Amino acid sequence: MIRLDITPNDADLMGSSDSESIQNAVDMAAKLGVNKITIPRYNKRSDSFEWVITEAIKLPSYMVVVLDNCHLTLSRGSCCNIFVNSNCYTELGKTLDGEQLGIKLLGEGNVTLDGGEHNGLFERNQKQYGFPSVWNNALVLFHNVKDFAIENIHFAHLRWKAVVLLYARHGKLQNLSFMEYENQPGLPDLGCVDVRLGCNNLFIQDINAKSSASGITLWATQKDLQDHAAVRGKPMDINDVLIRNLTADAFRGNVAAIYNDDGCNIYNILLEGIMDASRRETKHMPNAIVEIGNPTLTVTEGEIYNITVRNVASRSRAVTLFNGRIKNASFYNLKTFDDGIRAVASGKNAQLENVLFDGIFYCCDQDDITYQRARSKSQYKGVAIELTGVAGKNVWMKNVFISRVKDVIRVSGAENADFTLNIENLYADDYGMFAQIGPNCTLYIDGEVQQSRQ
């Protein structure tokens, strides 16, 4: 009779460690064709309610891991993932035939994947002092997979990125929450979900995150990945990704970020329903809610295009922040609240083409902010629209409502390129200066050319 309910608590599967017990259960389920295991809350081997991971659990194709109200914690000093697909980084895994299918991590009840005590491995010291690659600090790492799912899981004590996807397609991440080390805020390099080279057709929904670096990052850059992670015959672009219902406190990082480099493209991306969960009393402020293009990367060819962002609320330094080349993009219903500084902003080498903003609301209407700023306009903060040093064409804004701000608009063109901004239906009141227009820039409001003015 075939065993249908396989768990690491089964007597014949118990190993000398929790990792070995779980791996034995996975291997037995694959051998029998059951392709499913359940990790329960109670750990019979250790007579506890915790599973301590000392080696990564390697998952074959079509394996479903049901996490039943359980808590898995990386052991002290370990440098390994909790879950990884079995072909990850292998020679087979770098080929089209090595793509794995149908791997699912499904949480039931209160499930936690826990980084435990940080092991001291960071990006800055990886492959030094006996440390391996920092990629070993991802709690879940999937490479060259298809038709996968990660659902209903809480990730605690992040050591690096919680979930990292490489050459992953047709997958779903849903109902996930993330928390870094509360007693050590600001540890470097931390992030929640990193979507890297070659990923496409992903659905990411209902994410609640707290991290010092980023909530969700789409990162198409070869950097140092190609030597050990490239899948021969697969494109490196990131495309066709839907991110919906993201609430995050990104400390001083970004809630969502889209970066490319090395000739890689990112396109057909939809982000909607993004809420900044940071608060003034914590004394920190996210860099941006949505940053597109990374100022630290040197873009060689490669483009970011066909991007749609909808329904964003922010108290960060910028609701949207642009670096590098972006084209064919649209942004709807962008709102600041509390002590937010900018609604639309440029960073380094911004080049905008065919970009539409429809519905910008800059209104710091909290009682304490209203009271403080009502004292005098010299105390006002922020620039609602700050696009400086920009090269671009066909950039339009409409339905813009701005109140209680130092400057309504501050714009200028790049050193050797012109920038034209068209705005329709702009309403502004209670501000310090209306428009500052720098060189190589033309500003139209309702069809009329504007000059710098109070």
C-alpha positions as CSV (number, residue, x, y, z in Angstrom):
1,M,0.0,0.0,0.0
2,I,1.4,3.4,-1.0
3,R,2.0,5.9,1.8
4,L,0.1,9.1,1.1
5,D,0.9,11.0,4.3
6,I,4.6,11.5,4.5
7,T,6.2,13.6,7.2
8,P,9.8,14.0,8.6
9,N,8.3,12.6,11.9
10,D,8.0,9.1,10.3
11,A,10.2,6.7,12.3
12,D,12.0,5.3,9.2
13,L,12.7,8.8,7.9
14,M,14.2,10.4,10.9
15,G,17.9,11.4,10.5
16,S,20.6,12.7,12.6
17,S,19.4,16.3,12.0
18,D,16.1,18.0,11.2
19,S,17.4,18.8,7.7
20,E,18.2,15.2,7.1
21,S,14.7,14.1,8.3
22,I,13.0,16.6,6.0
23,Q,15.2,15.7,3.1
24,N,14.5,12.0,3.7
25,A,10.8,12.7,3.6
26,V,11.2,14.7,0.3
27,D,13.2,11.9,-1.3
28,M,10.7,9.2,-0.2
29,A,7.8,11.2,-1.5
30,A,9.5,11.6,-4.9
31,K,10.5,7.9,-5.0
32,L,6.9,6.7,-4.3
33,G,5.4,9.2,-6.7
34,V,3.4,10.9,-4.0
35,N,5.3,14.2,-4.5
36,K,4.0,15.7,-1.3
37,I,5.2,16.0,2.2
38,T,3.8,17.7,5.3
39,I,6.0,19.4,7.9
40,P,4.0,19.6,11.1
41,R,4.3,21.9,14.0
42,Y,5.6,19.2,16.4
43,N,9.2,17.9,15.8
44,K,9.2,14.4,17.2
45,R,13.0,14.0,16.8
46,S,13.8,17.0,19.0
47,D,10.6,16.9,21.0
48,S,10.0,20.6,20.3
49,F,8.0,23.0,18.2
50,E,10.9,24.0,16.0
51,W,12.8,22.5,13.1
52,V,16.5,23.6,12.9
53,I,17.9,23.7,9.4
54,T,21.6,22.9,9.0
55,E,21.6,22.1,5.3
56,A,19.4,23.4,2.5
57,I,16.4,21.2,1.7
58,K,16.6,20.3,-2.0
59,L,13.3,20.0,-3.8
60,P,12.8,17.9,-7.0
61,S,10.2,18.7,-9.7
62,Y,6.5,18.4,-8.8
63,M,7.2,18.4,-5.1
64,V,4.6,20.0,-2.9
65,V,5.7,20.9,0.7
66,V,2.9,21.7,3.0
67,L,4.1,23.7,6.0
68,D,1.5,23.0,8.7
69,N,1.6,25.7,11.3
70,C,5.4,25.0,11.7
71,H,8.5,27.0,12.4
72,L,11.8,26.4,10.5
73,T,14.9,28.2,11.7
74,L,18.4,28.3,10.3
75,S,21.0,27.0,12.8
76,R,23.5,29.4,14.4
77,G,26.5,30.0,12.1
78,S,25.1,28.1,9.1
79,C,25.5,29.5,5.6
80,C,22.7,27.8,3.6
81,N,19.3,28.3,2.2
82,I,16.2,26.7,3.8
83,F,14.7,25.6,0.5
84,V,16.3,25.3,-2.9
85,N,15.3,23.5,-6.0
86,S,17.5,20.4,-6.5
87,N,19.0,21.5,-9.9
88,C,19.9,24.9,-8.7
89,Y,23.4,26.0,-10.0
90,T,24.1,22.4,-11.2
91,E,25.3,21.9,-14.8
92,L,22.0,20.3,-15.6
93,G,20.2,23.3,-14.0
94,K,22.0,25.6,-16.4
95,T,20.3,24.0,-19.5
96,L,16.8,24.1,-20.9
97,D,16.3,20.4,-20.1
98,G,17.2,21.1,-16.5
99,E,14.2,23.4,-15.9
100,Q,12.2,22.1,-12.9
101,L,8.4,22.1,-12.8
102,G,5.7,22.3,-10.2
103,I,7.5,23.0,-7.0
104,K,5.2,24.5,-4.3
105,L,5.8,25.8,-0.8
106,L,2.3,26.1,0.8
107,G,1.8,27.4,4.3
108,E,-1.2,26.4,6.4
109,G,-1.9,28.3,9.7
110,N,1.0,30.3,11.2
111,V,4.1,29.3,9.3
112,T,7.5,30.9,9.8
113,L,10.8,30.5,7.9
114,D,13.3,32.1,10.2
115,G,16.9,33.2,9.5
116,G,17.7,32.9,13.2
117,E,20.8,34.6,14.5
118,H,22.7,36.4,11.7
119,N,25.8,34.6,10.5
120,G,27.9,37.7,9.6
121,L,27.8,36.9,5.9
122,F,27.1,40.1,3.8
123,E,27.7,41.2,0.2
124,R,30.8,43.0,1.2
125,N,32.6,40.0,2.7
126,Q,31.3,37.1,0.7
127,K,33.9,34.7,-0.6
128,Q,36.3,36.0,2.0
129,Y,37.4,34.8,5.5
130,G,35.9,31.4,4.7
131,F,32.5,32.7,3.8
132,P,30.7,31.3,0.7
133,S,28.6,33.4,-1.7
134,V,26.0,35.6,-0.1
135,W,23.4,33.8,-2.2
136,N,23.5,31.1,0.5
137,N,21.8,33.5,2.8
138,A,18.5,33.6,0.8
139,L,15.9,31.7,2.8
140,V,14.3,30.4,-0.5
141,L,16.3,30.2,-3.7
142,F,14.6,29.0,-7.0
143,H,16.7,28.8,-10.1
144,N,15.4,27.7,-13.6
145,V,11.9,26.7,-12.4
146,K,8.4,26.9,-13.9
147,D,4.9,26.6,-12.5
148,F,6.0,27.1,-8.9
149,A,4.2,28.7,-5.9
150,I,5.2,30.2,-2.5
151,E,2.1,31.0,-0.4
152,N,1.0,31.8,3.1
153,I,4.4,32.1,4.8
154,H,6.0,34.6,7.2
155,F,9.8,35.2,6.8
156,A,11.6,36.4,10.0
157,H,15.1,37.5,10.7
158,L,16.2,38.0,7.1
159,R,19.9,37.3,6.6
160,W,19.9,38.7,3.0
161,K,17.0,38.5,0.6
162,A,14.2,36.3,1.8
163,V,13.1,34.9,-1.6
164,V,15.4,35.0,-4.7
165,L,14.2,34.0,-8.2
166,L,16.5,33.4,-11.1
167,Y,15.2,32.2,-14.5
168,A,11.9,31.5,-12.9
169,R,8.6,31.7,-14.9
170,H,4.9,31.1,-14.5
171,G,5.0,31.3,-10.8
172,K,2.9,32.8,-7.9
173,L,4.0,34.4,-4.7
174,Q,1.0,35.2,-2.5
175,N,0.2,36.2,1.1
176,L,3.7,36.6,2.3
177,S,5.1,38.7,5.2
178,F,8.6,39.7,6.0
179,M,10.4,41.0,9.1
180,E,14.1,41.7,9.6
181,Y,15.9,41.8,12.9
182,E,14.0,44.2,15.1
183,N,16.8,44.7,17.5
184,Q,19.3,45.3,14.7
185,P,17.6,47.7,12.3
186,G,19.5,48.8,9.2
187,L,21.6,45.6,8.6
188,P,23.0,46.0,5.0
189,D,21.7,44.3,1.9
190,L,18.4,43.0,3.3
191,G,15.4,42.6,1.1
192,C,12.2,40.6,0.8
193,V,11.7,39.4,-2.8
194,D,14.4,39.7,-5.4
195,V,13.3,38.8,-9.0
196,R,16.5,38.4,-11.0
197,L,17.6,37.5,-14.5
198,G,15.4,35.6,-16.8
199,C,12.1,35.8,-14.8
200,N,8.8,36.2,-16.5
201,N,5.0,35.6,-16.1
202,L,5.0,36.1,-12.3
203,F,2.0,36.9,-10.1
204,I,3.0,38.5,-6.8
205,Q,0.2,39.6,-4.5
206,D,-0.7,40.4,-0.9
207,I,2.8,41.2,0.5
208,N,3.5,42.8,3.9
209,A,7.2,43.7,4.4
210,K,9.6,45.4,6.7
211,S,13.2,45.6,5.4
212,S,16.1,48.0,5.5
213,A,16.8,47.8,1.7
214,S,13.8,46.8,-0.4
215,G,10.4,45.2,-0.5
216,I,10.3,43.8,-4.0
217,T,13.1,44.4,-6.5
218,L,13.1,43.5,-10.2
219,W,16.9,43.3,-11.0
220,A,18.0,42.5,-14.5
221,T,21.7,42.8,-14.4
222,Q,24.4,40.2,-15.2
223,K,26.8,41.5,-12.6
224,D,28.6,38.4,-11.3
225,L,25.8,35.9,-12.0
226,Q,26.5,34.6,-15.4
227,D,29.5,32.4,-14.5
228,H,27.5,30.2,-12.2
229,A,23.8,30.9,-12.9
230,A,23.2,31.5,-16.6
231,V,20.7,29.2,-18.2
232,R,22.0,28.5,-21.8
233,G,19.3,29.3,-24.3
234,K,17.1,31.4,-22.0
235,P,16.8,35.2,-22.4
236,M,18.0,37.3,-19.5
237,D,15.1,39.9,-19.6
238,I,12.5,40.3,-16.9
239,N,9.0,40.6,-18.3
240,D,5.3,40.1,-17.7
241,V,5.2,40.6,-13.9
242,L,2.1,41.7,-11.9
243,I,2.7,43.0,-8.4
244,R,-0.5,43.8,-6.4
245,N,-1.3,44.8,-2.9
246,L,2.2,45.6,-1.4
247,T,2.4,47.2,2.0
248,A,5.9,47.9,3.2
249,D,8.2,49.8,5.5
250,A,11.5,49.9,3.6
251,F,13.4,51.8,6.3
252,R,15.7,53.9,4.1
253,G,15.4,51.8,0.9
254,N,12.6,51.4,-1.7
255,V,9.3,49.7,-1.4
256,A,9.5,48.5,-5.0
257,A,12.4,48.9,-7.4
258,I,13.1,48.2,-11.1
259,Y,16.8,48.0,-12.1
260,N,18.5,46.9,-15.3
261,D,22.1,46.9,-16.6
262,D,24.4,45.0,-19.0
263,G,22.0,45.1,-22.0
264,C,19.1,43.4,-20.1
265,N,15.6,44.7,-20.5
266,I,12.6,44.9,-18.2
267,Y,9.2,45.3,-19.7
268,N,5.4,44.6,-19.3
269,I,5.3,45.3,-15.6
270,L,2.2,46.2,-13.6
271,L,2.4,47.5,-10.0
272,E,-0.9,48.4,-8.2
273,G,-2.0,49.0,-4.7
274,I,1.3,50.0,-2.9
275,M,1.2,51.5,0.6
276,D,4.0,53.0,2.5
277,A,3.8,51.6,6.0
278,S,6.7,53.7,7.5
279,R,5.8,56.1,10.3
280,R,7.4,59.4,11.4
281,E,8.0,58.3,15.0
282,T,10.5,55.7,13.8
283,K,12.8,58.6,12.6
284,H,13.4,57.1,9.2
285,M,11.9,57.6,5.8
286,P,12.0,55.3,2.7
287,N,14.0,56.5,-0.3
288,A,11.1,56.0,-2.7
289,I,8.0,53.9,-3.1
290,V,8.8,53.0,-6.7
291,E,12.3,53.6,-8.0
292,I,12.9,52.8,-11.7
293,G,16.5,52.6,-12.8
294,N,19.4,52.4,-10.4
295,P,21.9,55.3,-10.3
296,T,24.7,53.1,-9.2
297,L,24.6,50.9,-12.3
298,T,26.2,51.8,-15.7
299,V,23.5,50.9,-18.2
300,T,24.9,49.6,-21.5
301,E,22.0,49.3,-23.9
302,G,19.0,47.6,-22.3
303,E,15.7,49.4,-21.6
304,I,12.9,49.6,-19.1
305,Y,9.5,50.0,-20.9
306,N,5.8,49.2,-20.8
307,I,5.5,50.0,-17.1
308,T,2.2,50.7,-15.3
309,V,2.0,51.9,-11.7
310,R,-1.4,52.5,-10.1
311,N,-2.7,53.6,-6.7
312,V,0.3,54.5,-4.5
313,A,0.3,56.2,-1.1
314,S,3.5,57.5,0.3
315,R,5.3,59.5,3.0
316,S,8.7,58.8,1.6
317,R,11.3,61.0,-0.1
318,A,9.6,60.3,-3.4
319,V,6.5,58.4,-4.5
320,T,8.2,57.7,-7.9
321,L,12.0,58.2,-8.6
322,F,13.5,57.9,-12.0
323,N,17.1,57.1,-13.1
324,G,18.3,56.1,-16.6
325,R,16.1,55.3,-19.5
326,I,12.4,54.7,-19.1
327,K,9.8,54.7,-21.9
328,N,6.2,53.9,-22.6
329,A,5.2,54.1,-18.9
330,S,2.0,55.3,-17.1
331,F,1.4,56.3,-13.5
332,Y,-2.1,56.7,-12.0
333,N,-3.3,58.0,-8.6
334,L,-0.1,58.9,-6.8
335,K,-0.6,60.3,-3.3
336,T,1.6,61.8,-0.6
337,F,0.6,61.9,3.1
338,D,2.1,62.8,6.4
339,D,5.5,64.4,5.8
340,G,6.1,63.0,2.3
341,I,8.6,65.1,0.3
342,R,8.1,64.6,-3.4
343,A,5.4,63.0,-5.6
344,V,7.5,62.7,-8.8
345,A,11.3,63.0,-8.8
346,S,14.3,62.4,-11.0
347,G,17.6,61.0,-9.8
348,K,20.7,60.3,-12.0
349,N,20.6,60.5,-15.8
350,A,16.9,60.3,-16.1
351,Q,15.6,59.9,-19.7
352,L,11.9,59.8,-20.1
353,E,10.0,59.0,-23.3
354,N,6.2,58.6,-23.7
355,V,5.4,58.8,-20.0
356,L,2.0,59.7,-18.6
357,F,1.1,60.7,-15.0
358,D,-2.7,60.9,-14.4
359,G,-3.8,61.9,-10.9
360,I,-1.1,63.4,-8.6
361,F,-2.2,64.4,-5.1
362,Y,0.4,66.2,-3.0
363,C,-1.6,67.0,0.2
364,C,0.0,66.8,3.7
365,D,-3.3,67.0,5.5
366,Q,-2.5,65.3,8.8
367,D,-3.5,67.5,11.8
368,D,0.1,67.8,13.2
369,I,1.5,68.6,9.8
370,T,-1.2,71.1,9.1
371,Y,-0.6,72.8,12.4
372,Q,3.2,73.0,12.0
373,R,3.2,74.2,8.4
374,A,0.4,76.7,9.0
375,R,2.8,78.9,11.0
376,S,4.6,80.3,8.0
377,K,5.2,79.3,4.4
378,S,9.0,79.4,5.0
379,Q,8.6,76.3,7.1
380,Y,6.9,74.4,4.2
381,K,8.8,71.3,3.0
382,G,9.0,69.4,-0.2
383,V,8.8,69.8,-4.0
384,A,5.7,68.2,-5.4
385,I,7.2,67.7,-8.9
386,E,11.0,67.7,-9.2
387,L,12.3,66.6,-12.6
388,T,15.8,68.1,-12.9
389,G,18.6,67.2,-15.3
390,V,16.1,65.2,-17.4
391,A,16.2,64.3,-21.1
392,G,12.9,63.4,-22.4
393,K,10.0,63.9,-24.8
394,N,6.2,63.2,-24.7
395,V,6.0,63.5,-20.9
396,W,2.5,64.5,-19.8
397,M,0.8,65.1,-16.5
398,K,-2.9,65.7,-15.9
399,N,-5.2,66.1,-12.9
400,V,-2.6,67.4,-10.5
401,F,-3.6,68.7,-7.1
402,I,-1.0,70.2,-4.8
403,S,-1.3,72.0,-1.4
404,R,1.1,73.0,1.4
405,V,4.4,72.6,-0.3
406,K,7.6,74.6,-0.6
407,D,7.8,74.4,-4.4
408,V,5.1,73.2,-6.7
409,I,7.3,72.5,-9.7
410,R,11.1,72.4,-10.2
411,V,12.2,71.2,-13.6
412,S,15.3,71.4,-15.9
413,G,16.7,69.6,-18.9
414,A,19.9,67.6,-19.1
415,E,23.2,69.3,-20.0
416,N,23.1,68.3,-23.7
417,A,19.4,67.4,-24.1
418,D,16.1,69.2,-24.0
419,F,13.2,68.3,-21.8
420,T,9.5,69.3,-22.4
421,L,6.9,68.8,-19.7
422,N,3.1,69.2,-20.5
423,I,0.7,69.6,-17.6
424,E,-3.1,69.7,-17.9
425,N,-5.6,70.6,-15.2
426,L,-3.2,71.7,-12.4
427,Y,-4.6,73.1,-9.2
428,A,-2.2,74.4,-6.5
429,D,-2.6,76.5,-3.4
430,D,-0.7,77.3,-0.2
431,Y,2.8,77.1,-1.6
432,G,6.1,78.9,-1.4
433,M,7.1,79.1,-5.0
434,F,5.1,77.9,-8.0
435,A,7.7,77.1,-10.7
436,Q,11.4,77.0,-11.0
437,I,12.4,76.3,-14.6
438,G,16.0,75.6,-15.4
439,P,17.9,75.5,-18.6
440,N,17.0,73.2,-21.6
441,C,13.5,72.9,-20.4
442,T,10.1,74.0,-21.6
443,L,7.0,73.8,-19.3
444,Y,3.5,73.9,-20.7
445,I,0.5,74.2,-18.4
446,D,-2.9,73.9,-20.2
447,G,-1.0,74.7,-23.5
448,E,0.7,77.9,-22.3
449,V,4.5,78.2,-21.9
450,Q,5.5,79.0,-18.3
451,Q,8.2,81.1,-16.8
452,S,9.8,80.7,-13.4
453,R,7.5,82.5,-10.9
454,Q,6.4,82.7,-7.3
